[in-house]
Amino acid sequence: MAMTMSGEIQLAAPREVVWTKLNDPIVLKACIPGCEELERIDDGGFRAVAKMKVGPVSARFKGKVTLNDLDPPRSYTILDEGEGGVAGFAKGGAKVSLLEREDGTLLTYHVDAQIGGKLAQLGQRLVNGTAKKLADEFFANFVRAL
């Protein structure tokens, strides 16, 4: 099942500060809902473990996050893939851009993802609703971390 999501959030911090926090595994681990482990690996990406619940399906996803198209402190592309056992898999990418504003930084994102397995059987509306909720939680946590 394919999924797309876009959004933006105004952050009351300079672009360089936002960029630094978006690349800090300690900050990201604290902000990602359900994240149990997040560590930087040799190629500049991250190894991650997160526990997620989508409707009646709960799973621990293990995966890898890679950062591409780096243009510090303006933008990057996040590519990820994770396996959740019988629950299924998720893989995709997100383009993240940071625009300087007088009152801080405007962060915009566009996500394209694929999910499969039991997760895909739950239906587009439930999966999209959960993805939106997780994104909102991440950004609420990130705002507090700034």
C-alpha positions in Angstrom: 0.0 0.0 0.0 1.4 3.4 -1.0 1.1 6.4 1.3 2.0 10.1 1.0 1.9 12.9 3.5 3.1 16.5 3.5 3.2 19.2 6.0 5.0 22.2 7.5 5.7 23.5 10.9 7.0 26.9 12.0 9.8 26.6 14.6 11.0 29.4 16.8 14.7 28.6 16.4 17.4 29.6 13.8 17.9 27.2 10.9 21.3 26.1 12.0 20.0 25.0 15.4 17.1 23.1 13.8 19.5 21.4 11.4 21.8 20.3 14.3 18.9 18.9 16.3 17.5 17.1 13.3 20.8 15.3 13.0 21.3 14.5 16.7 20.5 10.9 17.5 19.8 11.7 21.2 17.2 14.4 20.3 15.7 12.2 17.6 15.3 9.2 19.8 13.5 11.3 22.4 11.2 12.8 19.7 10.3 9.6 17.7 7.2 8.0 19.2 7.9 4.4 20.3 11.7 4.7 19.6 13.7 2.3 21.7 17.1 2.5 20.0 18.7 5.0 17.6 22.4 5.0 16.9 24.5 6.5 14.2 26.3 4.0 12.0 29.4 4.3 9.8 27.7 5.5 6.6 26.2 8.5 8.3 22.8 7.0 8.7 21.1 5.5 11.8 20.1 2.0 13.0 16.7 2.2 14.6 14.3 0.1 16.7 10.8 1.4 17.3 7.7 -0.2 18.7 4.6 0.8 16.8 0.9 0.1 17.1 -1.5 0.6 14.2 -5.1 -0.4 15.0 -4.9 -4.0 16.4 -1.4 -4.6 15.0 1.5 -4.0 17.3 5.1 -4.7 16.3 8.8 -3.8 16.9 10.3 -2.5 13.8 14.0 -2.8 13.2 15.5 -0.8 10.3 18.0 1.5 8.9 17.7 5.2 8.1 20.0 6.8 5.5 20.4 10.5 4.9 20.9 11.5 1.2 21.1 14.7 -0.8 22.6 16.6 2.1 22.5 20.4 1.7 23.3 21.7 5.2 21.5 23.5 6.7 18.9 23.7 4.0 17.6 20.2 3.2 18.1 16.4 3.0 16.3 13.3 2.0 15.6 10.6 4.6 15.4 7.0 3.3 14.2 4.3 5.6 13.3 0.7 5.6 12.1 -1.4 8.5 10.9 -4.9 9.2 8.2 -5.7 11.7 8.1 -9.5 11.5 4.6 -10.8 10.7 3.2 -7.3 11.1 4.9 -6.4 7.8 7.4 -3.9 6.5 7.7 -0.2 5.8 10.0 1.6 3.5 10.1 5.1 2.0 11.6 8.5 1.9 11.0 12.0 3.2 12.3 15.3 1.7 12.9 17.7 4.5 13.6 21.4 3.8 14.4 24.2 6.2 13.6 27.8 5.2 14.9 30.8 7.2 12.1 33.2 8.4 12.2 36.3 10.5 10.7 34.5 13.4 12.7 31.3 13.1 12.6 28.4 10.6 9.9 26.9 8.5 10.3 23.1 8.2 8.5 21.4 5.3 8.3 17.7 4.6 6.9 15.4 1.9 6.8 11.6 2.6 6.3 8.8 0.1 6.1 5.3 1.7 5.2 1.7 1.0 3.9 -0.7 3.6 3.1 -4.4 3.3 2.0 -7.4 5.4 -0.7 -7.2 8.0 -0.3 -3.4 8.2 -1.4 -3.0 4.6 -4.5 -5.1 5.3 -5.7 -2.6 7.9 -6.9 -0.1 5.3 -5.7 3.2 3.9 -7.7 5.4 6.3 -6.5 3.7 9.5 -2.9 3.7 8.3 -2.9 7.3 7.1 -4.6 8.4 10.4 -1.9 6.7 12.5 0.9 8.1 10.3 -0.5 11.6 10.7 -0.8 11.1 14.5 2.8 9.9 14.7 4.1 12.8 12.7 2.2 15.3 14.9 3.6 13.6 18.0 7.2 13.8 16.6 6.9 17.5 15.8 5.3 18.3 19.2 8.2 16.5 20.9 10.7 18.2 18.5 9.3 21.7 19.4 9.8 20.9 23.1 13.4 19.7 22.3 14.3 23.0 20.7 
